[in-house]
Amino acid sequence: MRASVAAEKAGIPTVTIVATGFLGQAKAVAKALGMANLGIAEYPGIIMIQSKEELRKNTEEVLARNIVRELTESVASTVKVQEPGLADIVVEGTLDEVHEYFVRNQWTDGLPIIPPTLERVQAFLRFTDRKPDDLIGVLAPENRESTIWNVAVNGVMAGCRPEYMPVLIAIVEAIAEPDFHLRDAGATPGWEPIIVLNGPLVKELDFNYESGVLRAGRQANTSIGRFLRLYMRNVAGLRIAPGSTDKGSIGLGLNVVLAENEDVVDELGWETFAGQRGFGRGDSVVTVQSALSPTIPIYSAGDRAADHLDTLVEIFGGTCAFWSHTAVRKGKYFPLLVLGPGVAQVIARDGWTKRDIQQHLFEHTKVSARALEQHAWQIGFSEFDLHALVERGVVSQAYSQSHDPDRLVPAFVKPEWIGIVVSGDPGRNQSKGFVQNHDQAPPISKRIVLPADWRRLLEQAKRSQ
């Protein structure tokens, strides 16, 4: 669609073909790109469940007619909507009146928000040395500027504490990176961003990193998780209302920060998740990546590493394998394993490191070529061809060793791309994995930058609680 908009602005007539279920999203994105009446030709129905006869009829009769109609109509650019200024008062009234106003304007996730008064926003701004109008990036699909000011505003709304501000800024820096592909966050797989936190701030800001780590309940984990989804809604413009920019078919609903248990990591002599991504032991780091779906709870038992690794391959590896056609097609895949502390201790006792676990999962998690091609076709990749992908250098020769459709091929692309975070209940033998959505929101890590007088500000904040 971006190519169509660029062509139209250059005076070249275009038509974008869109299936019925995507019409609302297509129109919303076109409007966000400054061309609300871009030529969009509807293909009726759901393509992947239609018979050959239906496909032929819909293409020859309906789609052809719609393409001709759209090509003969003129396309005009949209007038940009004037939005509130930096410190404008947009509404005054009771808490209920403010909440209803925000709901009507689609500025909330449906839950009550903390009204972002100037006083509250200023309290957040004290926890950064950056200026309120500093530009972090421009976020698709609505191409709105991301600033320190609107980070603070959304942090207030989400119920964060002012001292969380450095973490919030680092999170937004991560999703503003072009490689994060935030513009794809409204895709039908319905992935959610998952935030992994490492470093001294885990304890300084009282994050949960033990039992129930991904449950709502601890203010730091929960409010910061909510902040990211609110920010993606209010600034990037990713909303789930009918005819809007988010087309996630079902979704995941995961919006809680995952903090690593670095006490256990240190005890085992392992690298932290941030350490494996190149950061120093004293750095506080946020990593944001897509999480498409979780595995079932992975209960593994035994006093040997092999007992647990076999189960992790079967359940974590097996779950990720169902989606690995996207990994192979894109040559990228970043699944995330949350390893229970007790399980990690057994594995480490046998001399294994995180890197050893990654290598083992990579070597032993396999999927048949037939299954890859079948799942790829079902999602709409009708020309999925492993041999062609190998010839183009997207993936290794391991995927084209023969033409046997039942041959087993790797489910993971590279061992070092399998993320491992030690967290969760230290009193139970449970782990859990998350399937990642290939190059849509790969892991992006950012060091958290603290204000010069961080210690004084944090002590003041704690005294006032």
Residue pairs with C-beta under 8 A, 6 or more apart in sequence:
1 16
1 26
1 29
1 30
1 33
1 38
2 33
3 14
4 14
4 15
4 16
4 38
4 39
5 30
5 33
5 34
5 35
5 38
7 13
7 14
8 14
8 35
8 38
8 39
8 75
9 35
9 77
13 39
13 71
13 75
14 38
14 39
15 39
15 40
15 41
15 67
15 70
15 71
16 26
16 30
16 38
16 39
16 40
16 41
17 40
17 41
17 43
17 63
17 67
18 26
18 40
18 41
18 42
18 43
19 42
19 43
19 44
19 45
19 46
19 47
20 42
20 43
20 44
20 45
20 46
21 46
21 247
22 247
23 40
23 42
23 243
24 242
24 243
24 244
25 186
25 243
25 244
25 245
25 246
25 247
26 40
27 36
27 40
27 243
28 141
28 243
28 244
28 245
29 141
29 245
30 36
30 37
30 38
30 40
31 78
32 140
32 141
32 142
32 143
32 237
32 245
33 141
33 143
34 77
34 78
34 80
35 75
35 76
35 77
35 78
36 78
37 73
37 75
37 76
37 78
38 75
39 70
39 71
39 73
39 75
40 70
41 63
41 66
41 67
41 69
41 70
42 62
42 63
42 66
43 58
43 59
43 62
43 63
43 66
44 58
44 62
44 63
45 54
45 58
47 55
47 380
48 378
48 379
48 380
50 58
84 90
86 132
86 133
86 149
87 118
90 101
91 97
91 98
91 101
91 102
93 101
95 112
95 115
98 115
99 108
99 112
99 113
102 108
102 113
102 157
103 110
106 233
106 239
106 241
107 113
107 157
107 233
107 234
108 157
108 230
109 226
109 229
109 230
109 233
111 226
113 157
113 158
113 159
113 230
114 120
114 156
114 157
114 158
114 159
115 156
115 157
116 152
116 153
116 154
116 156
116 157
117 156
120 156
121 149
121 152
121 153
121 156
123 162
124 151
124 152
124 155
124 156
124 160
124 162
124 165
125 132
125 148
125 149
125 152
125 165
126 162
126 451
126 457
127 162
127 163
127 164
127 165
127 166
127 451
127 454
127 457
128 148
128 165
128 166
128 169
128 449
128 451
129 451
129 452
130 148
130 169
131 148
132 147
132 148
132 149
132 152
133 147
133 148
133 149
134 147
134 148
135 145
135 146
135 147
136 146
136 147
136 148
136 151
136 169
136 172
136 173
136 176
137 145
137 146
137 172
137 173
137 176
137 177
138 144
138 145
138 146
138 176
139 145
139 146
139 175
139 176
139 182
139 232
139 235
139 236
139 237
140 182
140 183
140 236
141 183
141 186
141 236
141 237
141 238
141 245
142 236
142 237
142 245
144 235
144 236
144 237
146 172
146 176
146 235
148 169
150 231
150 234
150 235
151 165
151 168
151 169
151 172
151 231
152 165
152 168
154 168
154 227
154 230
154 231
154 234
154 235
155 162
155 164
155 165
155 168
155 227
157 227
157 230
158 223
158 224
158 226
158 227
158 230
159 219
159 222
159 223
159 226
160 168
160 223
160 224
160 227
161 205
161 219
161 220
161 223
161 461
162 461
163 205
163 457
163 458
163 461
164 205
164 220
164 223
164 224
164 227
166 201
166 448
166 449
166 450
166 451
166 454
167 197
167 201
167 205
167 224
167 284
167 286
167 448
168 224
168 227
169 448
169 449
170 285
170 286
170 446
170 447
170 448
170 449
171 195
171 224
171 227
171 228
171 231
171 286
171 288
171 446
172 231
173 446
174 180
174 286
174 287
174 288
174 444
174 445
174 446
175 182
175 193
175 228
175 231
175 232
175 236
175 288
175 441
175 444
176 182
177 444
179 442
179 444
180 288
180 441
180 442
180 444
181 439
181 440
181 441
181 442
182 232
182 236
182 238
182 441
184 440
184 441
185 191
185 193
185 232
185 236
185 238
185 246
185 290
185 440
185 441
186 238
186 245
186 246
186 247
186 248
187 247
187 248
187 437
187 440
188 247
188 248
188 249
189 248
189 249
189 292
189 437
189 440
190 248
190 249
190 250
190 251
190 252
190 292
191 248
191 252
191 290
191 291
191 292
191 436
191 437
191 440
191 441
192 229
192 251
192 252
192 253
192 254
192 255
192 290
192 291
193 228
193 229
193 232
193 288
193 289
193 290
193 291
193 441
194 254
194 258
194 288
194 289
194 290
194 291
194 336
194 434
195 224
195 225
195 228
195 257
195 258
195 286
195 287
195 288
196 257
196 258
196 259
196 260
196 273
196 274
196 286
196 287
196 288
196 289
196 336
196 419
196 421
196 443
197 207
197 257
197 258
197 259
197 260
197 284
197 285
197 286
198 259
198 260
198 262
198 272
198 273
198 274
198 275
198 279
198 283
198 284
198 285
198 287
199 262
199 274
199 279
199 282
199 283
199 284
199 285
199 448
200 282
200 284
201 207
201 284
201 448
202 209
202 259
202 260
202 262
202 284
204 458
205 220
206 218
206 219
206 220
207 218
207 220
207 221
207 257
207 259
208 217
208 218
208 220
208 221
208 259
209 259
209 260
209 261
209 262
209 423
210 261
210 341
210 423
210 424
210 425
210 426
211 424
211 425
211 426
211 427
211 428
212 425
213 221
213 256
213 258
213 259
213 338
213 423
213 424
214 221
214 254
214 256
214 258
214 338
215 256
216 222
216 256
220 257
221 256
221 257
221 258
221 259
222 255
222 256
222 257
224 257
225 254
225 255
225 256
225 257
226 255
228 255
228 288
229 255
232 238
233 239
237 245
238 245
238 246
239 245
239 246
240 246
240 248
240 251
252 291
252 292
252 293
252 294
254 291
254 294
258 338
258 421
258 423
259 423
260 272
260 273
260 274
260 421
260 422
260 423
261 341
261 422
261 423
261 424
261 426
262 272
264 341
264 344
264 345
264 422
264 426
265 271
265 272
265 422
267 345
268 344
268 345
268 348
268 422
269 348
270 344
270 348
270 353
270 354
270 422
271 353
271 354
271 355
272 281
273 287
273 419
273 420
273 421
274 283
274 285
274 287
274 445
275 281
276 354
276 355
276 416
276 419
276 420
277 285
277 287
277 443
277 445
278 445
279 285
279 445
279 447
283 447
283 448
284 447
284 448
284 450
285 445
285 446
285 447
285 448
286 445
286 446
286 448
287 443
287 444
287 445
287 446
288 441
288 443
288 444
289 334
289 336
289 419
289 436
289 441
289 442
289 443
289 444
290 436
290 437
290 440
290 441
290 442
291 336
291 434
291 435
291 436
292 323
292 434
292 435
292 436
292 437
293 319
293 434
293 435
294 432
294 433
294 434
294 435
295 315
295 316
295 319
295 432
295 433
295 434
295 435
296 315
296 319
297 430
297 431
297 432
298 311
298 312
298 315
298 316
298 430
298 431
298 432
298 433
299 311
299 429
299 430
300 307
300 308
300 311
300 312
300 343
300 429
300 431
301 307
301 308
301 429
302 308
302 346
303 346
304 346
304 350
305 346
305 347
305 349
305 350
305 351
305 352
306 350
307 346
308 343
308 346
308 347
309 347
309 357
309 360
309 361
309 364
312 337
312 357
312 361
312 431
312 433
313 360
313 361
313 364
313 365
315 433
316 335
316 337
316 361
316 431
316 433
317 361
317 364
317 365
317 411
317 412
318 365
319 433
319 435
320 333
320 335
320 365
320 411
320 412
320 433
320 435
321 365
321 366
321 367
321 371
321 411
322 367
322 371
322 375
322 435
323 375
323 435
323 437
324 333
324 367
324 372
324 411
324 412
325 372
325 373
325 375
325 376
325 379
325 381
325 384
326 333
326 376
326 379
326 437
326 438
327 333
327 411
327 412
327 413
327 438
328 372
328 386
328 389
328 394
328 395
328 399
328 409
328 413
329 376
329 381
329 384
329 389
329 394
329 438
330 394
330 438
330 439
331 389
331 394
331 395
331 413
332 413
332 417
332 438
332 439
332 442
333 412
333 413
333 414
333 417
333 436
333 438
334 417
334 418
334 419
334 436
334 442
334 443
335 412
335 417
335 418
335 419
335 433
335 434
335 435
335 436
336 418
336 419
336 420
336 421
336 433
336 434
336 436
337 357
337 361
337 418
337 419
337 420
337 421
337 431
337 432
337 433
337 434
338 421
338 422
338 423
338 424
338 431
338 432
338 433
338 434
339 347
339 357
339 420
339 421
339 422
339 423
339 424
339 431
340 422
340 424
340 425
340 426
340 428
340 429
340 430
340 431
341 422
341 423
341 424
341 425
341 426
342 426
342 427
342 428
342 429
343 429
343 430
343 431
344 422
347 357
352 360
354 420
355 415
355 416
357 418
357 420
358 415
358 416
358 418
358 420
359 415
361 412
361 415
361 418
362 410
362 412
362 414
362 415
362 418
363 415
365 410
365 411
365 412
366 408
366 409
366 410
366 411
367 408
367 409
367 410
367 411
368 405
368 406
368 407
368 408
368 409
369 386
369 399
369 404
369 405
369 406
369 407
369 408
369 409
370 405
370 406
372 384
372 386
372 409
373 384
373 386
373 405
376 384
377 384
386 395
386 399
386 400
386 409
387 399
387 400
387 403
389 395
389 399
390 396
390 397
390 399
390 400
395 413
396 410
398 409
398 410
399 409
399 410
401 407
401 409
412 418
419 443
424 430
424 431
424 432
436 442
451 457
